[in-house]
Amino acid sequence: HVMSHVVNYGSSVFEGIRCYNPPSGPAIFRAQEHMQRLLDSAKVYRIDVDFSRDELVTGMVELLKHNGVAPCYIRPIVLRGYGEAGVNPFNSPTEVYICNYPWGKYLGSDAEQGVDVCVSSWTRIAPNTLPAMAKSGANYMNSQLIKMEAIVNGYAEGIALDAEGYISEGSGENVFVVRNGVLLTAPLGNSVLPGITRDSVLQIARELGIPVVEQGIPREMLYIAEEAFFTGTAAEVTAIRSVDKISVGKGVMGPI
């Protein structure tokens, strides 16, 4: 409804989840972890959800069976609906939806070809303003500014710095850089969403014996890194070819 709380005040939390279609049949990427993050986001915003994590996962599976679309992208969303007009959200009902649809490469690029990006003039939301650990609709107004600026200037994506000037993340992706064989990524304290794919990459890197460090990363590290890449359920793993028209390493996906 046009007067719903979510339309007027951006009060929603959501997830983006990929379902792949391997020979064994449709497979949802880390379904439990995505639905737990959805519930965590709702808790941060004091939104009561009348479904457990397992019930939400079951609902997602039933939707896929019914729609028969795989591979696909799945969008669970929890929102505050049509209730009372005003900032106070407590008198607006909670509504939960799950939909799915076909979706290809998010950044429109072959992963090995890489994408050209810029450092955004927009700063990522600062600590104690909006909670970066919650995947909320309101946060993505900041993301839209980052994304639109990048597109109108001829880039595929923008990378935002945090309030202290350290690398935070893209408009909808976490960022990794490689320097001297060490894999670096920003910690959650740098206004970073706790990405599910980010977590997968960290786990896999440790299993492969690749040194991993979560630390504040200065902007200039993007220019002298041997490799850089985005991670995200939508972006999957996408190489960064250049930043601000400076080639990253050899300009192609590297060994890491």
C-alpha positions in Angstrom: 0.0 0.0 0.0 1.3 3.5 -0.8 0.9 4.4 2.9 2.6 1.3 4.2 5.4 1.9 6.6 8.0 0.4 4.3 7.1 2.7 1.4 7.2 5.8 3.6 10.2 5.0 5.9 12.1 2.1 4.2 11.4 -0.3 7.0 12.3 -3.7 5.5 15.0 -6.3 5.9 15.7 -8.8 3.1 18.0 -11.4 1.7 19.3 -12.3 -1.8 20.0 -16.0 -2.3 21.1 -18.0 -5.3 19.8 -21.4 -6.2 22.0 -23.4 -8.5 21.1 -26.3 -10.7 23.8 -29.0 -10.4 23.3 -32.5 -11.8 21.9 -33.6 -8.4 19.1 -31.1 -8.6 18.4 -27.5 -7.4 20.7 -26.5 -4.6 20.2 -23.3 -2.5 23.5 -21.6 -1.6 23.8 -21.6 2.3 20.1 -21.4 2.9 20.3 -21.7 6.7 22.9 -18.9 7.0 20.9 -16.5 4.8 17.7 -17.0 6.7 19.6 -16.6 10.0 20.9 -13.3 8.8 17.4 -12.2 7.8 16.2 -12.9 11.4 19.2 -11.2 12.8 18.5 -8.1 10.7 14.9 -8.1 11.9 16.0 -8.4 15.5 18.2 -5.4 15.2 15.2 -3.3 13.9 12.9 -4.8 16.6 10.7 -6.5 13.9 9.0 -9.6 15.3 8.9 -12.4 12.7 6.4 -15.2 13.3 8.5 -17.8 11.5 11.6 -19.7 12.6 14.7 -20.1 10.5 13.8 -23.6 9.6 10.2 -22.6 8.6 11.6 -19.8 6.4 14.0 -22.3 4.7 11.1 -24.8 4.2 9.0 -22.0 2.7 11.8 -21.2 0.3 12.1 -24.8 -0.8 8.4 -25.1 -1.3 8.4 -22.0 -3.5 11.1 -23.4 -5.7 9.3 -26.7 -6.1 6.1 -24.8 -7.0 7.6 -22.4 -9.4 10.1 -24.8 -11.0 12.7 -22.1 -11.8 16.3 -23.1 -11.3 18.9 -21.7 -11.4 17.4 -18.6 -9.9 17.6 -15.8 -7.5 15.5 -15.9 -4.3 14.3 -12.8 -2.5 12.9 -13.2 1.0 11.7 -9.9 2.5 10.3 -8.9 5.9 8.6 -5.5 5.9 6.3 -3.3 7.9 3.0 -2.9 6.1 0.0 -0.7 6.2 -0.8 0.4 9.7 -0.3 3.8 11.3 1.1 6.8 9.4 4.0 8.0 11.4 7.6 7.2 12.2 6.7 4.9 15.1 6.7 1.4 13.5 5.1 -0.6 16.3 1.5 -0.2 15.0 2.3 -1.5 11.5 1.9 -5.2 10.7 4.8 -7.3 9.8 4.6 -9.0 6.4 6.8 -11.8 5.0 7.2 -12.6 1.4 9.5 -14.9 -0.7 9.8 -14.7 -4.4 12.2 -16.1 -7.0 13.1 -15.4 -10.6 15.9 -16.1 -13.1 18.9 -13.8 -12.9 22.3 -14.0 -14.6 25.6 -12.3 -13.8 25.0 -9.3 -11.4 27.8 -7.2 -12.6 27.3 -8.3 -16.3 30.8 -9.7 -16.6 32.7 -12.9 -17.0 34.4 -13.5 -13.7 37.8 -13.8 -15.2 37.4 -10.8 -17.4 36.9 -8.5 -14.5 35.1 -5.2 -14.0 36.3 -1.6 -13.9 35.3 0.2 -10.7 35.9 3.6 -9.0 36.2 4.7 -5.4 32.9 6.4 -4.6 32.6 10.0 -3.4 29.8 8.7 -1.1 30.9 7.4 2.3 29.5 4.2 3.6 27.0 4.6 6.5 29.0 5.4 9.7 28.8 3.3 12.9 25.9 4.2 15.2 24.0 5.8 12.4 22.4 2.9 10.5 23.5 -0.7 11.5 25.6 -2.0 8.7 25.3 -5.6 10.0 21.6 -5.5 9.2 20.6 -6.1 5.5 17.9 -3.4 5.5 16.1 -1.7 2.7 17.0 1.8 4.1 20.7 1.0 3.9 20.4 0.6 0.2 19.6 4.2 -0.4 23.3 4.7 0.4 24.1 1.9 -2.0 22.0 3.4 -4.7 24.0 6.6 -4.5 27.2 4.7 -4.8 25.9 2.6 -7.7 24.4 5.5 -9.7 27.5 7.6 -9.4 29.6 4.7 -10.7 27.3 4.0 -13.7 26.9 7.6 -14.9 30.8 7.8 -14.8 31.2 4.7 -16.9 32.1 2.2 -14.2 30.4 -1.1 -13.3 30.5 -0.5 -9.6 31.8 1.8 -6.9 33.8 1.0 -3.8 32.8 3.1 -0.7 35.2 4.1 2.1 34.0 4.1 5.7 33.7 7.2 7.9 37.5 6.9 8.8 38.6 6.7 5.1 39.3 2.9 5.0 37.9 0.6 2.4 34.4 -0.6 3.3 32.5 -2.4 0.5 30.8 -2.0 -2.8 27.2 -1.0 -3.2 26.2 -4.6 -2.8 29.4 -6.6 -2.4 32.3 -7.2 0.0 35.8 -6.5 -1.3 39.0 -8.6 -1.1 42.5 -7.6 -2.1 45.7 -9.6 -2.4 49.0 -8.1 -1.5 52.2 -10.2 -1.3 50.2 -13.4 -1.4 48.1 -12.4 1.6 44.3 -12.1 1.3 43.0 -8.9 2.9 39.4 -7.9 3.6 37.8 -5.2 5.8 36.5 -6.3 9.2 32.8 -5.9 10.1 33.8 -2.8 12.1 34.4 -0.9 8.8 30.7 -0.7 8.1 30.7 -4.0 6.3 27.7 -6.4 5.8 28.6 -9.9 7.1 28.5 -11.4 3.7 27.7 -15.1 3.3 29.9 -15.5 0.3 32.6 -13.4 2.2 32.5 -16.0 4.9 32.7 -18.9 2.3 35.8 -17.3 0.8 37.4 -16.8 4.2 36.8 -20.5 5.0 38.0 -21.8 1.7 41.1 -19.6 1.8 42.1 -20.9 5.3 41.5 -24.5 4.1 43.8 -23.9 1.1 46.5 -22.4 3.4 46.2 -18.9 2.0 47.1 -16.3 4.6 44.0 -14.3 5.5 43.9 -11.0 7.4 40.8 -8.9 8.4 42.1 -5.4 8.9 41.5 -1.8 8.0 42.6 -1.3 4.4 43.7 2.1 3.1 42.3 3.3 -0.3 45.7 3.2 -2.0 46.0 -0.6 -1.4 43.5 -0.9 -4.2 46.0 0.6 -6.6 49.0 -1.5 -5.6 47.2 -4.8 -5.0 48.2 -7.8 -7.0 44.6 -8.9 -7.2 41.2 -7.6 -6.1 37.7 -9.0 -6.3 34.1 -8.6 -5.1 32.1 -11.3 -3.3 28.4 -11.5 -2.8 25.6 -13.9 -3.4 24.5 -11.8 -6.4 28.1 -10.9 -7.6 29.4 -14.4 -6.6 33.2 -13.9 -7.1 33.9 -11.2 -9.6 37.5 -10.0 -10.4 38.2 -6.2 -10.3 40.2 -5.3 -13.4 40.9 -1.6 -12.6 40.2 1.0 -9.9 39.9 4.6 -10.9 41.4 3.6 -14.3 44.5 2.1 -12.6 45.0 -1.6 -13.5 44.9 -4.0 -10.6 47.9 -6.3 -11.0 47.9 -7.6 -14.6 44.3 -6.6 -15.0 43.0 -10.1 -15.0 41.9 -12.6 -12.3 45.1 -13.8 -10.6 46.0 -17.1 -9.0 44.3 -16.5 -5.7 
